[in-house]
Amino acid sequence: QTSVAPVDRNIVSQENYYRLLDQGCEAELVTRRMFGRDNSASLSERAAQSAQEAVAIARTEVDDAEYLAYSLYVLSQVHLCARRPMECVSDASEALGLFKKGGDR
């Protein structure tokens, strides 16, 4: 029998936690491919959709700044690959602010 890692009490539900991780991992994997040779429009769209879904879950369903910061970081990387610098800077700045706040705890 496999054990499931305990979920932080701040997280609304285990289901939302795993949805967040799935979307974040999907976005990160696709983004890594985009940083490589394949930077097609379909990959860019897929990565953006997954990253935006992860950010939405982190903002609305999971009460944890670290997950939101990581999700925003991944989304900023998607924007970087897709050559959308303003969106990249915006998401990266928000993520950095959250990471800095987390370090103050």
TIMI-2910 file (N, C-alpha, C, CB; in pm, 1 decimal, decimal comma, always signed):
<rs>
+----------+----------+----------+----------+----------+----------+----------+----------+----------+----------+----------+----------+------+
!      n_x !      n_y !      n_z !     ca_x !     ca_y !     ca_z !      c_x !      c_y !      c_z !     cb_x !     cb_y !     cb_z ! resn !
+----------+----------+----------+----------+----------+----------+----------+----------+----------+----------+----------+----------+------+
!    +84,6 !   -117,9 !     +0,0 !     +0,0 !     +0,0 !     +0,0 !    +89,0 !   +124,1 !     +0,0 !    -96,2 !     -0,1 !   +122,3 !  Gln !
!    +61,5 !   +214,7 !    -93,3 !   +141,1 !   +336,8 !   -100,5 !    +80,3 !   +443,1 !    -10,9 !   +151,1 !   +387,6 !   -245,5 !  Thr !
!   +166,9 !   +522,9 !    +46,0 !   +116,8 !   +629,2 !   +133,1 !   +114,3 !   +760,7 !    +56,6 !   +203,7 !   +642,1 !   +260,8 !  Ser !
!    +20,4 !   +843,8 !    +90,6 !     +7,3 !   +974,9 !    +28,4 !    +67,1 !  +1077,7 !   +123,3 !   -142,2 !  +1008,2 !     -4,7 !  Val !
!   +145,6 !  +1167,8 !    +68,8 !   +206,9 !  +1271,7 !   +152,1 !    +98,4 !  +1354,3 !   +218,7 !   +300,2 !  +1362,5 !    +68,2 !  Ala !
!   +119,6 !  +1392,3 !   +343,4 !    +18,5 !  +1472,9 !   +412,1 !     +0,5 !  +1607,9 !   +343,8 !    +56,9 !  +1493,2 !   +559,1 !  Pro !
!   -120,8 !  +1654,2 !   +345,3 !   -153,8 !  +1781,2 !   +282,7 !   -159,0 !  +1888,9 !   +390,0 !   -288,3 !  +1772,6 !   +206,1 !  Val !
!   -102,1 !  +2002,4 !   +360,4 !   -102,1 !  +2114,3 !   +454,2 !   -245,5 !  +2151,4 !   +493,1 !    -29,8 !  +2236,2 !   +392,9 !  Asp !
!   -265,1 !  +2188,3 !   +617,7 !   -400,0 !  +2222,2 !   +666,7 !   -459,4 !  +2343,3 !   +596,1 !   -395,9 !  +2248,6 !   +816,2 !  Arg !
!   -375,4 !  +2427,6 !   +539,2 !   -426,1 !  +2545,6 !   +469,0 !   -488,9 !  +2511,9 !   +334,6 !   -314,7 !  +2644,8 !   +448,6 !  Asn !
!   -463,7 !  +2393,8 !   +286,3 !   -514,4 !  +2356,5 !   +154,9 !   -659,3 !  +2311,9 !   +167,2 !   -428,0 !  +2244,8 !    +91,9 !  Ile !
!   -742,9 !  +2364,9 !    +81,2 !   -886,4 !  +2340,8 !    +91,3 !   -919,5 !  +2193,3 !    +79,7 !   -960,4 !  +2418,4 !    -15,5 !  Val !
!   -867,5 !  +2126,8 !    -20,4 !   -895,3 !  +1984,3 !    -34,8 !   -778,5 !  +1915,4 !   -102,9 !  -1025,1 !  +1961,5 !   -114,3 !  Ser !
!   -766,7 !  +1787,4 !    -75,1 !   -659,6 !  +1709,1 !   -135,9 !   -676,7 !  +1703,7 !   -287,4 !   -656,7 !  +1567,0 !    -77,3 !  Gln !
!   -801,0 !  +1697,4 !   -332,1 !   -827,9 !  +1693,3 !   -476,0 !   -775,3 !  +1819,8 !   -544,4 !   -979,4 !  +1677,5 !   -502,2 !  Glu !
!   -801,6 !  +1935,5 !   -486,4 !   -753,0 !  +2060,7 !   -544,6 !   -600,9 !  +2067,8 !   -541,3 !   -812,3 !  +2180,5 !   -470,3 !  Asn !
!   -542,0 !  +2016,6 !   -434,9 !   -396,2 !  +2012,4 !   -422,3 !   -336,1 !  +1932,6 !   -537,9 !   -354,6 !  +1950,4 !   -286,5 !  Tyr !
!   -390,9 !  +1815,3 !   -565,9 !   -336,8 !  +1732,7 !   -673,8 !   -366,7 !  +1791,6 !   -811,2 !   -392,9 !  +1591,9 !   -665,0 !  Tyr !
!   -480,6 !  +1858,0 !   -825,5 !   -508,9 !  +1926,8 !   -952,0 !   -405,5 !  +2036,0 !   -975,9 !   -651,8 !  +1987,1 !   -951,5 !  Arg !
!   -371,9 !  +2108,6 !   -871,0 !   -271,4 !  +2214,1 !   -881,4 !   -136,9 !  +2155,6 !   -923,9 !   -257,4 !  +2289,0 !   -747,4 !  Leu !
!    -95,3 !  +2048,6 !   -858,4 !    +33,0 !  +1986,7 !   -893,5 !    +32,4 !  +1933,9 !  -1036,1 !    +65,5 !  +1873,4 !   -796,7 !  Leu !
!    -77,3 !  +1870,2 !  -1077,2 !    -86,6 !  +1818,0 !  -1213,9 !    -71,5 !  +1929,4 !  -1316,8 !   -220,0 !  +1745,7 !  -1234,5 !  Asp !
!   -144,3 !  +2038,6 !  -1296,6 !   -138,0 !  +2149,2 !  -1392,1 !     -0,3 !  +2214,6 !  -1391,6 !   -245,6 !  +2253,4 !  -1360,2 !  Gln !
!    +56,9 !  +2231,8 !  -1272,9 !   +189,6 !  +2292,2 !  -1264,4 !   +296,6 !  +2207,1 !  -1330,1 !   +226,0 !  +2316,3 !  -1120,5 !  Gly !
!   +290,8 !  +2076,3 !  -1307,2 !   +388,7 !  +1984,6 !  -1367,4 !   +373,4 !  +1981,0 !  -1518,3 !   +373,3 !  +1843,1 !  -1309,8 !  Cys !
!   +249,2 !  +1976,2 !  -1564,9 !   +224,0 !  +1976,5 !  -1709,0 !   +282,2 !  +2102,6 !  -1772,2 !    +72,4 !  +1966,5 !  -1738,1 !  Glu !
!   +255,0 !  +2217,0 !  -1712,0 !   +305,7 !  +2343,5 !  -1766,0 !   +457,6 !  +2346,0 !  -1765,8 !   +251,5 !  +2461,9 !  -1685,6 !  Ala !
!   +517,3 !  +2296,1 !  -1658,3 !   +663,5 !  +2297,8 !  -1649,6 !   +726,3 !  +2205,5 !  -1753,5 !   +709,1 !  +2257,0 !  -1509,2 !  Glu !
!   +671,1 !  +2086,6 !  -1771,1 !   +726,2 !  +1992,9 !  -1869,2 !   +715,6 !  +2047,9 !  -2010,5 !   +654,4 !  +1858,6 !  -1860,4 !  Leu !
!   +600,5 !  +2104,1 !  -2043,6 !   +582,5 !  +2159,8 !  -2177,4 !   +675,9 !  +2278,8 !  -2197,7 !   +435,7 !  +2202,1 !  -2199,7 !  Val !
!   +692,6 !  +2359,9 !  -2095,2 !   +781,7 !  +2475,9 !  -2105,3 !   +925,6 !  +2431,8 !  -2129,3 !   +773,5 !  +2561,7 !  -1978,0 !  Thr !
!   +967,2 !  +2324,8 !  -2064,7 !  +1103,6 !  +2273,7 !  -2087,4 !  +1122,5 !  +2233,2 !  -2233,0 !  +1132,7 !  +2153,2 !  -1995,1 !  Arg !
!  +1019,7 !  +2173,2 !  -2292,1 !  +1028,9 !  +2138,4 !  -2433,9 !  +1038,3 !  +2264,2 !  -2518,7 !   +907,7 !  +2053,9 !  -2477,4 !  Arg !
!   +966,0 !  +2368,8 !  -2478,1 !   +968,5 !  +2493,9 !  -2553,8 !  +1105,4 !  +2560,5 !  -2545,7 !   +860,7 !  +2589,3 !  -2502,3 !  Met !
!  +1172,8 !  +2548,2 !  -2431,3 !  +1306,6 !  +2604,7 !  -2418,7 !  +1405,2 !  +2528,3 !  -2506,5 !  +1352,6 !  +2602,3 !  -2272,0 !  Phe !
!  +1369,0 !  +2405,4 !  -2538,8 !  +1451,3 !  +2326,2 !  -2629,6 !  +1426,1 !  +2368,6 !  -2773,0 !  +1423,1 !  +2176,2 !  -2612,4 !  Gly !
!  +1409,6 !  +2272,3 !  -2858,4 !  +1394,5 !  +2303,6 !  -3000,4 !  +1250,4 !  +2326,2 !  -3042,9 !  +1452,9 !  +2193,7 !  -3082,2 !  Arg !
!  +1156,9 !  +2267,4 !  -2971,2 !  +1017,7 !  +2272,1 !  -3015,1 !   +944,2 !  +2385,9 !  -2945,4 !   +947,3 !  +2137,8 !  -2987,4 !  Asp !
!   +929,5 !  +2497,4 !  -3014,3 !   +858,3 !  +2612,2 !  -2957,5 !   +737,1 !  +2643,4 !  -3044,7 !   +952,1 !  +2736,8 !  -2946,3 !  Asn !
!   +661,2 !  +2538,9 !  -3077,0 !   +546,6 !  +2554,3 !  -3165,9 !   +431,8 !  +2626,0 !  -3096,7 !   +500,3 !  +2418,5 !  -3216,2 !  Ser !
!   +341,6 !  +2678,1 !  -3176,5 !   +225,5 !  +2750,2 !  -3122,2 !   +138,1 !  +2657,9 !  -3039,0 !   +142,8 !  +2812,5 !  -3235,4 !  Ala !
!   +123,6 !  +2532,4 !  -3081,0 !    +37,9 !  +2439,6 !  -3005,4 !    +97,4 !  +2409,8 !  -2868,1 !    +18,2 !  +2308,2 !  -3083,6 !  Ser !
!   +229,2 !  +2394,4 !  -2860,9 !   +293,6 !  +2372,9 !  -2731,0 !   +280,7 !  +2496,4 !  -2643,6 !   +441,7 !  +2336,5 !  -2749,1 !  Leu !
!   +299,2 !  +2611,8 !  -2702,6 !   +287,3 !  +2736,2 !  -2628,0 !   +147,5 !  +2751,1 !  -2570,0 !   +320,6 !  +2855,7 !  -2717,4 !  Ser !
!    +47,4 !  +2719,9 !  -2648,9 !    -91,6 !  +2728,8 !  -2602,9 !   -118,6 !  +2628,6 !  -2491,1 !   -188,6 !  +2704,6 !  -2719,7 !  Glu !
!    -67,5 !  +2506,6 !  -2508,0 !    -87,5 !  +2402,1 !  -2406,2 !    -20,6 !  +2440,0 !  -2274,5 !    -32,4 !  +2267,2 !  -2455,8 !  Arg !
!   +100,8 !  +2489,6 !  -2282,7 !   +172,5 !  +2530,0 !  -2161,5 !   +101,3 !  +2645,5 !  -2092,7 !   +316,9 !  +2569,5 !  -2194,9 !  Ala !
!    +58,0 !  +2743,1 !  -2170,9 !    -10,9 !  +2858,6 !  -2113,1 !   -140,6 !  +2816,6 !  -2045,7 !    -39,6 !  +2963,5 !  -2221,0 !  Ala !
!   -214,4 !  +2727,3 !  -2109,9 !   -341,1 !  +2681,5 !  -2052,1 !   -317,4 !  +2609,9 !  -1919,0 !   -414,5 !  +2587,9 !  -2150,5 !  Gln !
!   -219,9 !  +2520,4 !  -1914,4 !   -189,8 !  +2447,8 !  -1791,1 !   -140,2 !  +2541,5 !  -1681,8 !    -85,8 !  +2339,5 !  -1817,6 !  Ser !
!    -52,0 !  +2633,1 !  -1718,1 !     +3,0 !  +2725,8 !  -1619,0 !   -105,0 !  +2819,6 !  -1565,3 !   +117,7 !  +2807,3 !  -1680,2 !  Ala !
!   -190,9 !  +2868,2 !  -1653,2 !   -298,8 !  +2957,0 !  -1608,7 !   -397,7 !  +2882,9 !  -1520,1 !   -371,6 !  +3017,6 !  -1729,1 !  Gln !
!   -424,0 !  +2756,3 !  -1552,1 !   -512,9 !  +2675,5 !  -1467,6 !   -451,2 !  +2657,2 !  -1328,7 !   -540,4 !  +2537,1 !  -1533,3 !  Glu !
!   -320,4 !  +2631,2 !  -1324,3 !   -253,1 !  +2614,7 !  -1194,8 !   -260,4 !  +2743,6 !  -1113,0 !   -105,8 !  +2573,1 !  -1215,3 !  Ala !
!   -240,1 !  +2857,4 !  -1178,0 !   -248,7 !  +2985,7 !  -1107,5 !   -390,5 !  +3007,9 !  -1056,2 !   -206,2 !  +3102,2 !  -1200,1 !  Val !
!   -489,7 !  +2976,9 !  -1139,1 !   -629,4 !  +2994,9 !  -1097,3 !   -662,7 !  +2907,5 !   -976,9 !   -724,7 !  +2962,5 !  -1213,3 !  Ala !
!   -617,2 !  +2782,2 !   -979,3 !   -641,0 !  +2691,7 !   -866,3 !   -570,9 !  +2745,8 !   -741,8 !   -591,2 !  +2547,6 !   -898,9 !  Ile !
!   -446,3 !  +2788,8 !   -759,5 !   -369,7 !  +2839,7 !   -645,1 !   -433,6 !  +2965,6 !   -586,7 !   -225,1 !  +2869,3 !   -686,9 !  Ala !
!   -488,2 !  +3050,2 !   -672,7 !   -550,5 !  +3174,8 !   -625,0 !   -683,6 !  +3150,5 !   -554,6 !   -571,8 !  +3270,2 !   -741,4 !  Arg !
!   -763,4 !  +3057,6 !   -606,3 !   -901,8 !  +3046,7 !   -559,2 !   -930,5 !  +2927,5 !   -470,0 !   -992,0 !  +3040,8 !   -674,9 !  Thr !
!   -855,0 !  +2819,7 !   -485,8 !   -891,2 !  +2696,6 !   -416,7 !   -786,8 !  +2646,9 !   -318,2 !   -917,7 !  +2590,8 !   -516,0 !  Glu !
!   -667,3 !  +2699,9 !   -324,4 !   -558,8 !  +2654,6 !   -237,2 !   -502,8 !  +2776,6 !   -164,9 !   -446,3 !  +2580,2 !   -318,6 !  Val !
!   -511,4 !  +2776,6 !    -34,9 !   -467,0 !  +2892,2 !    +42,9 !   -321,5 !  +2874,2 !    +84,7 !   -556,8 !  +2912,4 !   +167,2 !  Asp !
!   -231,1 !  +2887,9 !    -11,1 !    -89,4 !  +2871,2 !    +19,1 !     -7,7 !  +2956,8 !    -77,0 !    -47,5 !  +2721,7 !     +9,5 !  Asp !
!    +61,5 !  +3055,4 !    -24,2 !   +136,7 !  +3150,3 !   -106,2 !   +248,9 !  +3083,0 !   -184,3 !   +194,0 !  +3260,0 !    -19,1 !  Ala !
!   +309,1 !  +2977,2 !   -128,4 !   +418,8 !  +2910,4 !   -199,3 !   +371,1 !  +2845,4 !   -328,2 !   +483,6 !  +2805,4 !   -109,8 !  Glu !
!   +253,7 !  +2781,8 !   -324,0 !   +200,4 !  +2720,4 !   -445,9 !   +165,9 !  +2826,8 !   -549,1 !    +76,2 !  +2635,7 !   -414,0 !  Tyr !
!   +110,1 !  +2937,6 !   -504,0 !    +78,1 !  +3046,3 !   -596,5 !   +205,7 !  +3103,8 !   -656,3 !     -2,2 !  +3156,7 !   -525,1 !  Leu !
!   +307,0 !  +3125,4 !   -574,5 !   +433,3 !  +3180,4 !   -623,7 !   +496,3 !  +3087,7 !   -726,8 !   +530,7 !  +3204,0 !   -507,4 !  Ala !
!   +497,6 !  +2958,3 !   -698,1 !   +556,0 !  +2863,3 !   -793,5 !   +475,6 !  +2861,9 !   -923,2 !   +561,6 !  +2721,2 !   -732,6 !  Tyr !
!   +342,8 !  +2862,4 !   -911,4 !   +257,3 !  +2860,9 !  -1030,3 !   +280,1 !  +2985,9 !  -1115,5 !   +109,1 !  +2850,8 !   -989,7 !  Ser !
!   +294,5 !  +3100,6 !  -1050,1 !   +322,6 !  +3224,8 !  -1122,9 !   +460,2 !  +3220,5 !  -1188,5 !   +313,6 !  +3345,4 !  -1028,4 !  Leu !
!   +557,4 !  +3160,3 !  -1120,0 !   +691,3 !  +3146,3 !  -1177,9 !   +685,3 !  +3063,0 !  -1306,1 !   +788,2 !  +3081,4 !  -1076,0 !  Tyr !
!   +614,3 !  +2950,5 !  -1300,4 !   +602,3 !  +2865,5 !  -1419,8 !   +532,3 !  +2942,4 !  -1531,5 !   +524,4 !  +2734,8 !  -1387,1 !  Val !
!   +426,1 !  +3014,5 !  -1497,5 !   +355,3 !  +3093,4 !  -1598,5 !   +447,2 !  +3199,8 !  -1659,1 !   +230,8 !  +3159,8 !  -1537,2 !  Leu !
!   +532,8 !  +3259,3 !  -1577,7 !   +626,5 !  +3359,0 !  -1631,7 !   +722,7 !  +3294,5 !  -1731,4 !   +705,9 !  +3426,3 !  -1517,2 !  Ser !
!   +762,8 !  +3170,4 !  -1705,5 !   +850,9 !  +3098,9 !  -1798,0 !   +779,6 !  +3068,4 !  -1929,3 !   +901,3 !  +2969,0 !  -1734,3 !  Gln !
!   +651,3 !  +3034,1 !  -1920,3 !   +571,6 !  +3011,9 !  -2041,4 !   +568,9 !  +3140,7 !  -2124,2 !   +426,0 !  +2966,2 !  -2005,3 !  Val !
!   +544,1 !  +3253,7 !  -2058,1 !   +541,6 !  +3381,7 !  -2129,4 !   +677,7 !  +3413,3 !  -2190,6 !   +499,1 !  +3494,8 !  -2034,9 !  His !
!   +784,6 !  +3380,4 !  -2120,0 !   +919,1 !  +3403,5 !  -2171,9 !   +941,2 !  +3324,7 !  -2300,7 !  +1024,8 !  +3365,1 !  -2067,1 !  Leu !
!   +904,2 !  +3197,8 !  -2298,7 !   +919,7 !  +3113,9 !  -2418,0 !   +835,6 !  +3165,3 !  -2533,9 !   +881,7 !  +2969,5 !  -2386,6 !  Cys !
!   +718,3 !  +3216,2 !  -2501,5 !   +626,2 !  +3263,5 !  -2605,2 !   +656,4 !  +3407,4 !  -2647,5 !   +482,1 !  +3253,6 !  -2555,6 !  Ala !
!   +765,6 !  +3460,3 !  -2596,8 !   +810,1 !  +3595,6 !  -2630,5 !   +704,7 !  +3701,2 !  -2595,6 !   +844,0 !  +3603,8 !  -2778,9 !  Arg !
!   +653,7 !  +3689,3 !  -2472,9 !   +559,9 !  +3788,8 !  -2419,6 !   +626,1 !  +3851,2 !  -2295,7 !   +418,4 !  +3723,3 !  -2383,9 !  Arg !
!   +719,9 !  +3943,6 !  -2317,2 !   +801,4 !  +3993,1 !  -2205,6 !   +723,6 !  +4066,4 !  -2096,5 !   +905,8 !  +4084,1 !  -2258,5 !  Pro !
!   +622,7 !  +4143,4 !  -2132,9 !   +549,3 !  +4218,9 !  -2030,5 !   +475,3 !  +4124,8 !  -1935,6 !   +449,8 !  +4316,2 !  -2096,4 !  Met !
!   +410,9 !  +4022,0 !  -1991,5 !   +341,7 !  +3923,8 !  -1908,3 !   +441,0 !  +3847,0 !  -1822,2 !   +260,7 !  +3826,7 !  -1995,5 !  Glu !
!   +557,0 !  +3814,9 !  -1881,0 !   +661,9 !  +3743,1 !  -1808,1 !   +706,5 !  +3823,7 !  -1686,8 !   +782,4 !  +3713,8 !  -1900,1 !  Cys !
!   +735,9 !  +3950,4 !  -1707,8 !   +783,4 !  +4035,8 !  -1598,5 !   +675,9 !  +4051,5 !  -1491,5 !   +825,4 !  +4173,9 !  -1652,1 !  Val !
!   +552,0 !  +4068,3 !  -1533,1 !   +442,3 !  +4086,1 !  -1437,6 !   +426,2 !  +3964,4 !  -1346,6 !   +311,5 !  +4112,8 !  -1512,0 !  Ser !
!   +420,0 !  +3845,2 !  -1407,7 !   +402,2 !  +3722,8 !  -1328,6 !   +525,1 !  +3692,7 !  -1243,0 !   +372,8 !  +3603,9 !  -1420,6 !  Asp !
!   +644,5 !  +3715,3 !  -1299,7 !   +767,3 !  +3690,4 !  -1224,0 !   +777,8 !  +3785,8 !  -1104,8 !   +890,8 !  +3705,5 !  -1315,1 !  Ala !
!   +737,5 !  +3910,6 !  -1123,7 !   +741,9 !  +4007,8 !  -1013,2 !   +647,9 !  +3968,4 !   -900,6 !   +706,1 !  +4147,7 !  -1063,6 !  Ser !
!   +527,0 !  +3924,5 !   -937,7 !   +432,4 !  +3881,1 !   -834,3 !   +486,0 !  +3758,5 !   -760,7 !   +294,4 !  +3849,9 !   -896,4 !  Glu !
!   +543,6 !  +3664,5 !   -836,2 !   +600,5 !  +3544,3 !   -774,1 !   +713,9 !  +3581,0 !   -679,3 !   +651,2 !  +3446,5 !   -881,8 !  Ala !
!   +800,8 !  +3670,7 !   -722,2 !   +913,2 !  +3712,4 !   -638,1 !   +864,2 !  +3776,8 !   -509,1 !  +1003,9 !  +3809,7 !   -714,2 !  Leu !
!   +762,4 !  +3861,1 !   -520,0 !   +705,7 !  +3923,4 !   -400,9 !   +652,5 !  +3820,3 !   -303,0 !   +595,2 !  +4019,1 !   -439,5 !  Gly !
!   +586,2 !  +3717,9 !   -355,7 !   +532,9 !  +3611,6 !   -269,2 !   +645,0 !  +3530,3 !   -206,1 !   +440,2 !  +3519,2 !   -348,9 !  Leu !
!   +749,1 !  +3499,6 !   -285,0 !   +862,8 !  +3425,0 !   -230,2 !   +930,1 !  +3505,3 !   -118,9 !   +965,1 !  +3391,5 !   -341,6 !  Phe !
!   +944,6 !  +3635,8 !   -138,9 !  +1007,1 !  +3720,3 !    -36,1 !   +923,5 !  +3723,5 !    +90,8 !  +1027,1 !  +3863,0 !    -88,8 !  Lys !
!   +791,6 !  +3734,6 !    +76,3 !   +703,3 !  +3731,9 !   +193,5 !   +715,5 !  +3600,0 !   +267,1 !   +557,6 !  +3755,6 !   +152,1 !  Lys !
!   +726,3 !  +3490,6 !   +191,5 !   +739,0 !  +3358,0 !   +252,0 !   +866,4 !  +3344,0 !   +332,1 !   +734,3 !  +3251,2 !   +145,7 !  Gly !
!   +973,0 !  +3412,0 !   +290,6 !  +1099,5 !  +3406,4 !   +362,4 !  +1096,5 !  +3480,5 !   +494,8 !  +1208,4 !  +3462,0 !   +276,9 !  Gly !
!   +996,0 !  +3566,0 !   +511,4 !   +984,4 !  +3643,4 !   +635,5 !   +921,6 !  +3564,4 !   +748,7 !   +903,7 !  +3767,9 !   +611,2 !  Asp !
!   +865,6 !  +3447,8 !   +717,1 !   +797,2 !  +3370,0 !   +821,4 !   +893,1 !  +3311,4 !   +920,2 !   +715,7 !  +3259,9 !   +760,4 !  Arg !
+----------+----------+----------+----------+----------+----------+----------+----------+----------+----------+----------+----------+------+
</rs>
